[in-house]
Amino acid sequence: MKKYLRALKGYPARILQIYEKDWKKLLYLSIFNFAMMFGNTIGLSIATSLLLKKVGISSLPSMYIVNSISIIGISLLYFPFITKFKQTSILKNTFFAFSIIIIVARIGIFFHFNWIYLLLYLAATLFGWVYYTQFWTLATDICNIREGKRVFSLVVSAGLLGGGVGGFITKATVGTIHTSNLLFIWSFSFFAIAIGIGYFEKLVLTLPEKKESGTLKKESWRENFKKILTLFQKIPLLRTIGMTFFVYAVAVYLLDFQFN
């Protein structure tokens, strides 16, 4: 019996290359990626459904443009600002804010503010964008390159599973629960992430504070932007990745419009 237990215990290390020191980080990242994808799948489905029903499909092309401009604006304003703070604190406070915004949107729907459907759809896209950039920044902070190679594929799988569960629950409950009431599930998932980040940070991981040396010059967002452009000019791989994401975004928007 002990032989089989030892073999079972060593299975993750042999097959998945997951070792004992990896489990805490794997658990931490997988739970939050699952919860985020679960909530945002429900949220984006609801936001899209309400937009098409209340505003009409003709609004989608304009919303795609607004989404793109908003993402650029968020990248230029939000990301340089948050580099001054601890990554986990940023994620925790951001998701608290997200959960409150969703509740406010539900109140707006109750009072029949039609413009709320446009903002809700925009928010669903921005929530996903902010999450992905900040989550993977956090993941690379707490995992070194070797750990990332072992752990990240499973973390992504947890997110895909969360998205699948979110889609299943949306389909199963939308007939019995009013579509707009599913916003409470979306809000709760983000609130749970915010609570969980603080809890797991104390229980599972001790993440180092990022302290900048007093001798280092603080760079403005313009200087950061110029530095990024310089990197794109010098590194062909970055240009290739950028073009790949550009084509991907075009394809996604075209397919989204056609299927809707």
N, C-alpha and C positions, 0 to 999 in steps of 0.2 A: 504493500500500500504506500509506504513512504517513497518507494522508487517512482511510483506513478505521480505522487504529489510533487516530487522534485522535478520530474519531467514536465508536468503541467506548469509549474512555477517558472521553469526556464524556457517555456514556449515563446513568450514575447521577445526574449533576448535572441533566440535562435532564428525565428521567422521574421519578426518585425524590427529587430535590432533596437528594441526599447529596453533600456536597463533601469535598474532600481532608482538611480538618481534622476531619471527622466520623468518618472511618473507624476510627480507633483506639478511640474511645468506643463506636461501633457494634459493633466486633469484641468488645471487652471485655464489654459487657453482653449481647450475643447469645449468646456462648459459655456464660456462666454461667446464663442463663435456659434455654437448651437443655438443659444438663446437669442443672439442678434439675428441670425438668419431665420429663425422661427418667427420672431416678431416682425421683422421687416418684410418677409414674404406675405404675411397676413396684411400688414400695413399697406404695402404697395398694391396688393390685389384690391383692397378696399378703396384706396385712393383712386386707382384707375377706374374701377367700377363706378364709383360715385361721380367722377369727372365725366365719363362717357354718358351716364344716365342723366345728369343734371345740366351739363354744359353742352355735350355733343362731341362727336368724334372730330369735327372740324377744328376743334381747339387744340388737338394733339400736336400738329406741326409747330404751332406757335409756342406751345409748352416745351417742345424739344429745344427750341432756340433759347428760351428763358432758362431752361435747365443748364444748358452749356455755359451761358453767360454767368449764371449764379455760381456754378462750380469754379469757374476761373476767379470770380470775385472772392469766394470763400478761400480759395487757395492763397490768394495774395494778402488777405486781411487776417484770416483766422490762424493759419499755420505759423507765420512768423511770430505771432503773439504768444502761442502756446509753448514755444520752445523755451520760454523763460520759467516754466513750471514743471513739476514732476509729472511724468506721463500718466501714472495711475490716477492722480488727482484730476488731471484734465479729462480723462475718460469718465471718471465717476461724476464730476460736475456736469459734463456735457450730456450724459445720459439722464441725469436728473432733469436737466432743462428740456431734453427731448420728450420725456414722459409728461411733463407739465404742458408743453406745447400741444401734444396730442389731445390732452383733456380739454384744453382751451378750444381746440378745433371742434371737438364733440359738442361743446356748449354752443359754438357758432352755428353748427348744423341744427341744433335744437331750435335756435331762433331764426332759422331759414335764411342765413346769410349766404347767398349763392357764391360770393367771391371766395368763401372758405374752401370750396372744392378745388379751386386753382392753387391756393396756397398749400393745401394738404398734399396734392400731387407733387408739387415742387419740394415740399418738406421731405416726402418719402425718398425722393432721389438724393437730396442733400444729406439726409441721415445716413444712407448707405455709403456715400462718398466719404464723409467725415469718419465714419466707423472704420472702413477698410484701411484708410491711410493711418489712422491713429492706432488701430489694433495691431497692424503688422509692424508699425514702429515699435510698439511695446513688445511684441513677440521677438523682434530682433535684438531688443535691449536685454531680455532675460534669457535668451538662448544664444549660445555661440554657434559658429558655422556648423560644427559637427552635430551638435544637438538639433539644430534646425533641420538638417538633412534627415534625421531620424524622426523628428516629431511633427514637422509642418504638414506632411502629407496626411497624417491622421487628424490633425487639427482642421484641415480643409474638408476632410471626409465628415467630421462632426458637423461642420457648417452646412454641408450638402444635406446631411440627414435632418438637421433642423429646418432647412428650407422645405424638404419633403413633408415633414410632419406639419409644418405651418400650412402648406398647401392642402394637405388632407383635411386638417381641422377646418380650414376656411370652407372647403367644399361641403363638409359634413354638417356644418352648423349654420351656414348662410340661409338655409331654408327655414330654420326655426328661430334664429336670432336675427334681428334687423341688422342690415349690413353696417350701418353706422355704429351700432353697439359693439361690434367687433373691435372698434378702436380701443376699447378698454383693455382688451387682451394685448394689443400692441403696446399700449402705454405701460401695462403691468410688466411686460417682458423687459422693457427698457429700464423701468424702475428696479426690477430684480437684478439686472446687470449692474446698475449703480451701487446697490447694496452689496452685491456679491463681490465687486472689485475691492471694496474696503475690507470685507470679511476675509476673503482669501489672501489678500495682501498681508494681513496680520497672521493668519493661520498657516498658510502654505509657503509664501515667498517673502523674502526680505529684499526689496528692490532698492538699489542705491540711489540716493539723490544725485541729480546732475548738477554739479557745481562748476560754474565758469570761473576761470582764473581772473583775478582782478587786473592782470596785465593784458588780457585779451580785449580787443576792440569789439564792441557790440556792433553788429551789422544791421543796417536797415533792410526792409523788405526789397527795396530797389537794388541794393547791393547783392542780396541773395538771389534776386531774379537775374541780374547780370551774370552772376557766377554760374547759375544753371544754364543760361544761354551759351556761355563759354564752354561748359562741359559738353553740351550738345554739338557744338562746332568741332570740338577736338576728338570726341569719342564716337566712332561710327555705330557702335552697338546701341548707344542711347538713341541715336536717330532712327535706327531700325525698330527699336522697341516703341518709340513714339509714333512712327508711321503705322506700326501694327495695331496699336491701340486706337489710332484715328480710324483705320479701316474697320476695326471691330465696332467702334461706336456708331459709325454710319450704318453698318449691317444690322446692328441691334435695333436702331431706331426705325429703319425701313421694315424689318420683320415685325416689330411691335405694332407699327401702324397698320400693316397688312392684316395681321391676325386680329387686331381690335376692330 
